[in-house]
Amino acid sequence: MKKVAIMAFAISIFAVSCKKEEKVETPVEEAVVETGLKIISDSTKVNWTAYKTTDKVAVGGSFTEIELKDTKHGETPQQVLEGARFSIPVSSLFTNNPERDAKLKEFFFMIMKDPDFLAGEIHSKEGNTTLLLTLNGITKEVAVETTFENNKFTVNGTLNLEDFGAQDAVASLNKVCFDLHKGPDGVSKTWSEVAISGSVVFE
């Protein structure tokens, strides 16, 4: 009986040792490949063009600080920027003329409500892009034209400061710049029309 038990044990050991080993495959995680456009950090630019004299002489400038947030994932600039919000500190205004910068801040923006920041949102619908811009405590929709070339998305539009109730600010600026805004006809004029341009670069 003892021999039988020993033999059975040996057979079981032999059977286990001869059993074909099952290959256990470790699942391989697939790499997630991100698609779509991505905004290059610090590539956002905002420029503006105002006008003086009855000949409508252009005066250009920019804002050197722009905060852009709430962007989305998308395959087109419009998808990425839909609903995105922007905030621009007036202190970052720059015209390459310190005296002009100071006058614009004190005698134009400081005349308005909420003079420290410009703010807005970007929206696109049915191929049309608009800025929901807040200025002087008033929010208005401004239609803009868009282009997308060499990974650079640009919006261009024109706003009328009267639509934002900024007549007093325009008059204040014209008063302090009265002689500087005179043309050959001797008339001093500061236009309420301002052209705006913004851009962002994608990779």
Backbone as JSON, one array per atom type, in Angstrom:
{
  "sequence": "MKKVAIMAFAISIFAVSCKKEEKVETPVEEAVVETGLKIISDSTKVNWTAYKTTDKVAVGGSFTEIELKDTKHGETPQQVLEGARFSIPVSSLFTNNPERDAKLKEFFFMIMKDPDFLAGEIHSKEGNTTLLLTLNGITKEVAVETTFENNKFTVNGTLNLEDFGAQDAVASLNKVCFDLHKGPDGVSKTWSEVAISGSVVFE",
  "N": [[0.84, -1.22, 0.0], [1.94, 1.14, 0.76], [3.87, 1.41, -1.2], [2.29, 1.79, -3.41], [1.14, 4.28, -2.89], [3.42, 5.86, -2.93], [4.14, 5.56, -5.59], [1.96, 6.67, -6.9], [2.21, 9.31, -6.11], [4.62, 10.0, -7.33], [3.91, 9.76, -10.0], [2.07, 11.85, -10.19], [3.72, 14.03, -9.77], [5.32, 13.84, -12.03], [3.43, 14.24, -14.01], [2.66, 16.88, -13.58], [5.06, 18.21, -14.02], [5.43, 17.73, -16.67], [3.38, 19.0, -17.85], [2.16, 21.26, -20.2], [3.3, 24.52, -20.18], [1.31, 27.3, -19.63], [1.2, 30.26, -21.42], [1.26, 33.41, -20.14], [-0.01, 36.36, -21.11], [0.91, 39.7, -20.88], [-1.13, 42.47, -20.83], [-0.76, 45.1, -23.16], [-0.6, 48.49, -22.86], [-2.16, 50.83, -24.89], [-0.77, 53.65, -26.46], [-1.97, 56.92, -25.98], [-2.82, 59.05, -28.44], [-2.79, 62.39, -28.9], [-4.88, 64.53, -30.67], [-5.71, 67.35, -32.77], [-5.73, 70.98, -32.47], [-3.34, 73.0, -30.75], [-2.78, 75.72, -28.64], [-0.03, 77.87, -28.81], [1.86, 78.81, -26.09], [1.76, 82.1, -24.74], [1.42, 83.34, -27.19], [-0.64, 84.97, -27.87], [-1.87, 87.99, -29.2], [-2.87, 91.42, -29.15], [-3.9, 94.15, -30.96], [-4.57, 97.61, -31.73], [-6.11, 100.29, -33.55], [-6.54, 103.67, -33.54], [-8.01, 106.87, -34.46], [-7.26, 110.21, -35.57], [-7.74, 113.74, -36.26], [-9.51, 115.36, -39.0], [-8.74, 114.19, -41.31], [-8.45, 111.6, -40.68], [-6.16, 110.29, -39.49], [-4.16, 107.55, -38.67], [-3.48, 106.1, -35.48], [-1.59, 103.84, -33.87], [-1.5, 101.04, -31.57], [-0.97, 98.66, -28.87], [-1.75, 95.93, -26.6], [0.17, 94.57, -24.12], [-0.25, 92.5, -22.37], [-2.28, 89.73, -22.12], [-4.8, 87.71, -20.93], [-5.93, 84.53, -21.59], [-8.44, 82.21, -21.29], [-10.32, 79.16, -20.55], [-10.26, 77.73, -22.94], [-10.85, 75.17, -25.44], [-10.72, 71.66, -26.5], [-10.11, 70.96, -29.89], [-10.46, 70.67, -33.49], [-10.32, 72.83, -35.13], [-9.56, 76.39, -35.16], [-11.83, 77.83, -34.37], [-13.29, 75.94, -32.91], [-11.56, 75.43, -30.77], [-11.44, 77.93, -29.55], [-14.04, 78.57, -28.94], [-16.25, 80.09, -26.81], [-14.18, 80.89, -25.2], [-12.63, 82.99, -22.78], [-11.34, 86.29, -22.39], [-9.07, 88.58, -20.81], [-7.85, 91.81, -20.42], [-5.45, 93.84, -19.08], [-5.56, 97.32, -18.66], [-3.32, 98.67, -17.94], [-1.3, 97.56, -19.42], [-1.22, 98.79, -21.82], [0.35, 99.97, -24.81], [2.12, 102.17, -26.87], [4.51, 102.84, -27.82], [5.17, 105.37, -27.12], [5.63, 107.0, -24.37], [4.43, 109.35, -23.24], [2.03, 109.56, -24.64], [0.88, 107.13, -23.92], [0.42, 107.55, -21.18], [-1.49, 109.6, -21.25], [-3.64, 108.36, -22.55], [-4.33, 106.4, -20.69], [-4.99, 107.95, -18.4], [-6.76, 110.03, -19.25], [-8.57, 108.85, -20.91], [-9.25, 105.98, -20.46], [-9.55, 106.1, -17.65], [-11.76, 107.63, -17.38], [-13.87, 106.04, -17.81], [-16.21, 103.5, -16.62], [-15.15, 100.76, -14.63], [-12.25, 100.91, -15.25], [-9.87, 99.48, -15.34], [-9.63, 97.05, -16.69], [-10.16, 95.38, -19.84], [-12.55, 93.16, -21.11], [-13.87, 90.04, -22.36], [-15.57, 87.62, -24.51], [-15.21, 84.92, -26.86], [-17.0, 83.83, -29.65], [-18.27, 81.52, -32.02], [-20.44, 80.81, -34.68], [-22.15, 79.11, -37.13], [-20.2, 79.71, -39.04], [-19.64, 82.35, -38.54], [-17.85, 84.68, -36.57], [-17.79, 86.28, -33.43], [-17.07, 88.84, -31.01], [-17.82, 89.11, -27.66], [-17.78, 91.83, -26.14], [-16.79, 93.7, -23.29], [-16.89, 96.95, -22.2], [-16.47, 100.0, -20.55], [-18.4, 99.28, -18.72], [-20.43, 98.25, -20.25], [-21.72, 95.68, -22.27], [-21.27, 94.44, -25.46], [-21.93, 92.9, -28.64], [-19.52, 92.3, -31.04], [-18.91, 92.03, -34.39], [-16.48, 90.13, -36.17], [-13.94, 89.61, -38.66], [-12.24, 86.67, -39.78], [-9.1, 84.95, -40.23], [-7.03, 82.15, -41.11], [-3.93, 81.26, -41.35], [-0.81, 79.74, -41.96], [-0.76, 78.54, -39.43], [-1.56, 80.6, -37.81], [-4.14, 82.26, -36.28], [-6.32, 84.88, -36.87], [-8.26, 87.67, -35.89], [-10.22, 90.39, -37.01], [-11.74, 93.5, -36.56], [-14.09, 96.23, -36.14], [-14.94, 98.68, -33.79], [-17.38, 100.9, -32.43], [-17.03, 103.46, -30.26], [-19.12, 104.9, -29.24], [-21.18, 103.11, -29.08], [-20.65, 101.9, -26.72], [-21.15, 103.79, -24.88], [-19.12, 105.66, -24.51], [-18.68, 108.36, -25.03], [-17.97, 110.54, -23.39], [-15.41, 109.84, -22.59], [-14.04, 109.91, -25.01], [-14.33, 112.64, -25.62], [-12.92, 113.72, -23.49], [-10.31, 112.83, -24.02], [-9.86, 114.11, -26.46], [-9.87, 116.73, -25.65], [-7.56, 117.02, -24.02], [-5.7, 116.44, -25.9], [-5.98, 118.38, -27.8], [-4.61, 120.22, -29.59], [-2.82, 118.45, -30.76], [-4.47, 116.82, -32.17], [-5.34, 118.24, -34.29], [-5.9, 118.88, -37.73], [-4.76, 119.83, -41.08], [-6.85, 121.52, -41.67], [-7.35, 122.85, -39.36], [-9.16, 121.87, -37.58], [-9.87, 120.08, -34.66], [-10.08, 116.71, -33.97], [-11.17, 113.67, -32.58], [-11.71, 110.41, -33.34], [-14.52, 108.2, -32.87], [-14.38, 105.7, -33.78], [-12.67, 102.64, -33.7], [-10.27, 100.39, -34.79], [-9.73, 96.94, -34.3], [-7.54, 94.19, -33.66], [-6.78, 90.83, -33.21], [-4.73, 87.99, -32.42], [-3.66, 84.54, -32.43], [-1.37, 81.85, -32.12], [-1.12, 78.54, -33.32], [-0.06, 75.1, -32.75]],
  "CA": [[0.0, 0.0, 0.0], [2.85, 2.28, 0.85], [4.5, 1.53, -2.51], [1.28, 2.35, -4.33], [1.02, 5.72, -2.58], [4.63, 6.52, -3.42], [4.08, 5.56, -7.04], [0.95, 7.66, -7.32], [2.78, 10.65, -5.87], [5.64, 10.22, -8.36], [3.21, 9.98, -11.27], [1.47, 13.19, -10.17], [4.81, 14.98, -9.96], [5.74, 13.74, -13.43], [2.37, 14.84, -14.83], [2.72, 18.34, -13.41], [6.28, 18.71, -14.64], [5.32, 17.59, -18.13], [2.24, 19.79, -18.34], [2.55, 22.41, -21.02], [3.14, 25.79, -19.48], [0.45, 28.28, -20.3], [1.83, 31.57, -21.54], [0.41, 34.5, -19.66], [0.34, 37.58, -21.84], [0.65, 40.96, -20.16], [-1.75, 43.42, -21.76], [0.04, 46.28, -23.49], [-1.43, 49.7, -22.92], [-1.97, 51.6, -26.12], [-0.46, 55.06, -26.23], [-3.02, 57.83, -26.39], [-2.29, 60.07, -29.32], [-3.63, 63.57, -28.89], [-5.05, 65.2, -31.96], [-6.3, 68.67, -32.64], [-4.86, 72.14, -32.4], [-2.9, 73.42, -29.43], [-2.31, 77.1, -28.64], [1.32, 78.11, -28.32], [1.83, 79.69, -24.92], [2.22, 83.49, -24.89], [1.37, 83.78, -28.58], [-1.8, 85.83, -28.08], [-1.56, 89.4, -29.4], [-4.01, 92.31, -29.39], [-3.51, 95.47, -31.45], [-5.69, 98.51, -32.02], [-5.81, 101.5, -34.33], [-7.48, 104.78, -33.35], [-7.87, 107.87, -35.53], [-7.33, 111.62, -35.18], [-7.89, 114.77, -37.31], [-10.57, 115.09, -39.97], [-8.15, 113.33, -42.34], [-8.47, 110.25, -40.12], [-4.79, 109.8, -39.36], [-4.14, 106.39, -37.78], [-2.57, 106.01, -34.34], [-1.65, 102.43, -33.49], [-0.98, 100.61, -30.28], [-1.23, 97.27, -28.53], [-1.74, 95.57, -25.18], [1.24, 93.59, -24.0], [-0.66, 91.41, -21.49], [-3.61, 89.2, -22.41], [-5.08, 86.4, -20.31], [-6.91, 83.77, -22.35], [-8.75, 80.99, -20.54], [-11.5, 78.37, -20.94], [-10.17, 77.2, -24.3], [-11.34, 73.8, -25.53], [-10.06, 70.79, -27.46], [-10.8, 71.04, -31.17], [-9.7, 70.5, -34.73], [-10.25, 74.12, -35.81], [-9.43, 77.5, -34.2], [-13.14, 78.19, -33.85], [-13.66, 74.96, -31.88], [-10.68, 75.63, -29.61], [-11.69, 79.23, -28.92], [-15.47, 78.79, -28.66], [-16.55, 80.37, -25.4], [-12.99, 81.3, -24.45], [-12.72, 84.33, -22.19], [-10.08, 87.02, -22.34], [-9.01, 89.73, -19.93], [-6.71, 92.64, -20.81], [-5.23, 94.98, -18.17], [-5.3, 98.6, -19.34], [-1.95, 99.08, -17.6], [-0.37, 97.0, -20.4], [-1.32, 99.56, -23.07], [1.68, 100.36, -25.3], [2.11, 102.82, -28.19], [5.9, 103.26, -28.06], [5.25, 106.8, -26.79], [5.22, 107.04, -22.96], [3.53, 110.46, -22.96], [0.72, 109.2, -25.19], [0.35, 106.05, -23.08], [-0.08, 108.13, -19.93], [-2.71, 110.35, -21.55], [-4.71, 107.41, -22.84], [-4.75, 105.75, -19.44], [-5.6, 108.9, -17.45], [-7.83, 110.89, -19.79], [-9.53, 108.07, -21.67], [-9.75, 104.82, -19.72], [-9.96, 106.44, -16.29], [-13.07, 108.29, -17.44], [-14.86, 104.97, -17.94], [-16.46, 102.57, -15.53], [-14.24, 99.6, -14.7], [-11.19, 101.37, -16.15], [-8.63, 98.72, -15.22], [-9.56, 95.89, -17.56], [-11.08, 95.08, -20.92], [-12.86, 91.74, -21.0], [-14.81, 89.57, -23.37], [-15.64, 86.21, -24.88], [-15.15, 84.64, -28.29], [-18.03, 82.87, -30.05], [-18.4, 81.25, -33.45], [-21.67, 80.11, -35.0], [-22.49, 79.08, -38.54], [-19.16, 80.35, -39.82], [-19.45, 83.75, -38.14], [-17.19, 84.85, -35.27], [-18.08, 87.55, -32.76], [-16.52, 89.1, -29.68], [-18.75, 89.68, -26.69], [-16.81, 92.73, -25.51], [-17.26, 94.55, -22.21], [-16.12, 98.18, -22.12], [-17.23, 101.06, -19.88], [-19.53, 98.67, -18.04], [-21.44, 97.85, -21.24], [-21.33, 94.51, -23.06], [-21.84, 94.46, -26.81], [-21.41, 91.93, -29.59], [-18.77, 92.93, -32.14], [-18.6, 91.08, -35.45], [-15.1, 90.19, -36.63], [-13.52, 88.75, -39.76], [-11.18, 85.78, -39.33], [-8.23, 84.26, -41.18], [-6.17, 81.13, -40.5], [-2.84, 81.01, -42.29], [0.48, 79.4, -41.33], [-1.06, 78.23, -38.02], [-1.91, 81.82, -37.08], [-5.56, 82.62, -36.37], [-6.43, 86.33, -36.67], [-9.59, 88.3, -35.97], [-10.17, 91.82, -37.26], [-13.05, 94.12, -36.48], [-14.16, 97.67, -35.83], [-15.97, 99.01, -32.8], [-17.72, 102.31, -32.28], [-17.03, 103.74, -28.83], [-20.43, 105.42, -28.85], [-22.01, 101.96, -28.73], [-20.31, 101.55, -25.35], [-21.4, 104.96, -24.04], [-17.82, 106.24, -24.15], [-18.52, 109.7, -25.61], [-17.26, 111.41, -22.45], [-14.0, 109.47, -22.62], [-13.52, 110.43, -26.28], [-14.26, 114.09, -25.48], [-11.83, 114.0, -22.54], [-9.04, 112.63, -24.72], [-9.72, 115.14, -27.48], [-9.58, 117.99, -24.96], [-6.17, 117.05, -23.58], [-4.86, 116.32, -27.11], [-6.67, 119.26, -28.75], [-3.72, 120.7, -30.66], [-2.22, 117.3, -31.43], [-5.47, 116.19, -33.02], [-5.72, 119.18, -35.34], [-5.38, 118.62, -39.06], [-4.48, 121.04, -41.88], [-8.02, 122.41, -41.68], [-7.45, 123.51, -38.07], [-10.21, 121.23, -36.76], [-9.39, 119.01, -33.79], [-11.06, 115.63, -33.97], [-10.82, 112.31, -32.14], [-12.77, 109.55, -33.86], [-15.07, 107.17, -31.99], [-14.13, 104.42, -34.43], [-11.38, 102.0, -33.37], [-10.07, 99.08, -35.4], [-9.09, 96.01, -33.38], [-7.02, 92.98, -34.27], [-6.21, 89.88, -32.25], [-4.22, 86.79, -33.06], [-3.09, 83.49, -31.6], [-0.67, 80.89, -32.96], [-1.34, 77.13, -32.94], [0.92, 74.11, -33.2]],
  "C": [[0.86, 1.25, 0.0], [3.53, 2.52, -0.48], [3.56, 2.17, -3.51], [1.14, 3.86, -4.13], [2.21, 6.49, -3.11], [4.61, 6.62, -4.92], [3.09, 6.58, -7.56], [1.47, 9.07, -7.17], [3.79, 10.99, -6.96], [5.0, 10.5, -9.7], [2.63, 11.38, -11.34], [2.54, 14.26, -10.37], [5.23, 15.01, -11.41], [4.72, 14.43, -14.34], [2.42, 16.36, -14.76], [3.92, 18.9, -14.14], [6.21, 18.66, -16.16], [4.18, 18.4, -18.72], [2.74, 21.01, -19.09], [2.27, 23.71, -20.28], [2.28, 26.73, -20.3], [1.12, 29.65, -20.28], [0.85, 32.66, -21.12], [0.86, 35.79, -20.33], [-0.04, 38.8, -21.02], [0.05, 41.96, -21.14], [-0.89, 44.67, -21.94], [-0.89, 47.47, -23.63], [-1.1, 50.48, -24.19], [-1.72, 53.07, -25.78], [-1.59, 55.93, -26.76], [-2.4, 58.96, -27.21], [-3.27, 61.25, -29.36], [-3.69, 64.2, -30.27], [-5.66, 66.57, -31.72], [-5.26, 69.76, -32.51], [-4.53, 72.48, -30.94], [-2.34, 74.83, -29.53], [-0.89, 77.18, -28.1], [1.27, 79.15, -27.2], [2.42, 81.07, -25.24], [2.23, 83.97, -26.34], [0.22, 84.74, -28.87], [-1.39, 87.3, -28.16], [-2.85, 90.18, -29.63], [-3.47, 93.69, -29.79], [-4.75, 96.31, -31.73], [-5.2, 99.7, -32.84], [-6.91, 102.52, -34.09], [-7.17, 105.84, -34.42], [-8.03, 109.29, -34.98], [-7.35, 112.49, -36.43], [-9.01, 114.39, -38.28], [-10.06, 114.25, -41.14], [-8.06, 111.87, -41.9], [-7.07, 109.62, -40.14], [-4.76, 108.68, -38.3], [-3.1, 106.54, -36.67], [-2.68, 104.6, -33.8], [-1.06, 102.14, -32.14], [-1.32, 99.15, -30.04], [-1.41, 97.14, -27.03], [-0.75, 94.42, -25.03], [0.89, 92.42, -23.08], [-2.09, 91.01, -21.83], [-3.75, 87.85, -21.72], [-6.21, 85.74, -21.09], [-7.18, 82.47, -21.62], [-10.05, 80.37, -21.05], [-11.47, 77.97, -22.41], [-10.55, 75.72, -24.27], [-10.46, 72.97, -26.46], [-10.84, 70.85, -28.77], [-9.86, 70.89, -32.35], [-9.56, 71.8, -35.51], [-10.08, 75.22, -34.76], [-10.77, 77.88, -33.57], [-13.58, 77.23, -32.74], [-12.84, 75.17, -30.61], [-11.08, 76.89, -28.84], [-13.16, 79.49, -28.59], [-15.7, 78.95, -27.16], [-15.35, 80.79, -24.58], [-13.15, 82.74, -23.95], [-11.34, 84.99, -22.19], [-10.2, 88.23, -21.42], [-7.73, 90.49, -20.24], [-6.54, 93.79, -19.83], [-4.87, 96.24, -18.96], [-3.87, 99.07, -19.07], [-0.93, 98.57, -18.61], [-0.45, 97.71, -21.75], [0.06, 100.06, -23.49], [1.56, 100.96, -26.7], [3.52, 103.24, -28.61], [6.09, 104.77, -27.87], [4.74, 106.95, -25.36], [4.25, 108.17, -22.63], [2.12, 110.16, -23.46], [0.06, 108.11, -24.35], [-0.29, 106.61, -21.81], [-1.39, 108.88, -20.15], [-3.89, 109.42, -21.82], [-5.24, 106.75, -21.57], [-5.52, 106.72, -18.54], [-6.83, 109.6, -18.01], [-8.81, 110.14, -20.7], [-10.09, 106.92, -20.83], [-10.22, 105.16, -18.32], [-11.3, 107.17, -16.25], [-14.2, 107.26, -17.45], [-15.12, 104.25, -16.63], [-15.53, 101.37, -15.72], [-13.04, 99.9, -15.6], [-9.95, 100.49, -16.19], [-8.49, 97.58, -16.22], [-10.56, 95.98, -18.71], [-11.33, 93.58, -20.86], [-13.84, 91.33, -22.08], [-14.76, 88.08, -23.56], [-15.62, 86.09, -26.4], [-16.21, 83.58, -28.62], [-18.06, 82.74, -31.57], [-19.67, 80.43, -33.68], [-21.95, 80.26, -36.48], [-21.48, 79.87, -39.39], [-18.9, 81.8, -39.49], [-18.85, 83.81, -36.74], [-17.49, 86.23, -34.71], [-17.32, 87.62, -31.43], [-17.62, 89.68, -28.82], [-17.9, 90.56, -25.78], [-17.47, 93.58, -24.44], [-16.32, 95.73, -22.06], [-17.0, 99.25, -21.5], [-18.48, 100.51, -19.21], [-20.65, 98.21, -18.96], [-20.89, 96.69, -22.06], [-22.05, 94.52, -24.39], [-21.18, 93.37, -27.65], [-20.76, 92.66, -30.75], [-18.42, 91.86, -33.17], [-17.16, 91.25, -35.91], [-14.91, 89.26, -37.83], [-12.35, 87.9, -39.28], [-10.36, 85.24, -40.51], [-7.41, 83.23, -40.42], [-5.13, 80.72, -41.53], [-1.55, 80.76, -41.52], [0.33, 79.21, -39.81], [-1.39, 79.46, -37.18], [-3.36, 82.19, -37.36], [-5.71, 84.09, -35.99], [-7.88, 86.78, -36.77], [-9.39, 89.8, -36.16], [-11.58, 92.39, -37.23], [-12.96, 95.6, -36.18], [-15.25, 97.89, -34.8], [-16.16, 100.52, -32.75], [-17.86, 102.58, -30.78], [-18.36, 104.3, -28.34], [-21.38, 104.29, -28.47], [-21.79, 101.52, -27.28], [-20.46, 102.75, -24.4], [-20.15, 105.7, -23.64], [-17.6, 107.63, -24.73], [-17.74, 110.63, -24.7], [-15.76, 111.11, -22.45], [-13.33, 109.99, -23.89], [-13.33, 111.95, -26.19], [-13.12, 114.49, -24.55], [-10.47, 113.88, -23.22], [-8.8, 113.73, -25.75], [-9.35, 116.49, -26.84], [-8.1, 118.09, -24.59], [-5.2, 116.96, -24.77], [-5.35, 117.28, -28.2], [-5.77, 119.68, -29.91], [-3.11, 119.54, -31.45], [-3.18, 116.62, -32.4], [-6.04, 117.15, -34.07], [-5.1, 118.77, -36.67], [-5.07, 119.91, -39.79], [-5.63, 122.03, -41.91], [-8.21, 123.14, -40.35], [-8.49, 122.93, -37.14], [-9.59, 120.09, -35.95], [-10.47, 117.93, -33.7], [-10.44, 114.34, -33.47], [-11.98, 111.41, -32.53], [-13.24, 108.54, -32.81], [-14.84, 105.77, -32.55], [-12.74, 103.9, -34.06], [-11.33, 100.63, -34.04], [-9.31, 98.18, -34.41], [-8.64, 94.76, -34.13], [-6.42, 92.09, -33.18], [-5.73, 88.64, -32.98], [-3.68, 85.81, -32.03], [-2.48, 82.46, -32.54], [-0.87, 79.49, -32.4], [-0.16, 76.26, -33.38], [0.22, 72.78, -33.4]]
}
